[in-house]
Amino acid sequence: MRPGDALLELTKHGFRFRLEGEAVKVRFEGERPPDPAAVSPLLNLVRKHKEDVHFFLRCYCPKCGGVASCPDYEGRPLCLGCDWDELIRLYPDLARGKH
């Protein structure tokens, strides 16, 4: 399993990740405590591959766990899931399907 896949799987279990400088911050927001047998190997994989995790998290949405983003006019990434309304406001042609 690749580190990005591990992050996505952990997101399904209720974990949220973000970058703070060089540090990877993790927070659990799930409704029920996760099964340690299921998440421990994934967390270990994330710890062992910090460089790949940093690369992945540059495109990762900490709110929903999605990985598709588009920059606003200032270069800040906006999630195609969470920030769709804002992206349509900034780029109206997205709603019309134009390229």
Secondary structure, DSSP 8 states (H G I E B T S, - for coil): --HHHHHHHHHHTTEEEEEETTEEEEEE--SS---HHHHHHHHHHHHHTHHHHHHHHTT--TTT----EEE-TTS-EEETTTTHHHHHHH-THHHHT--
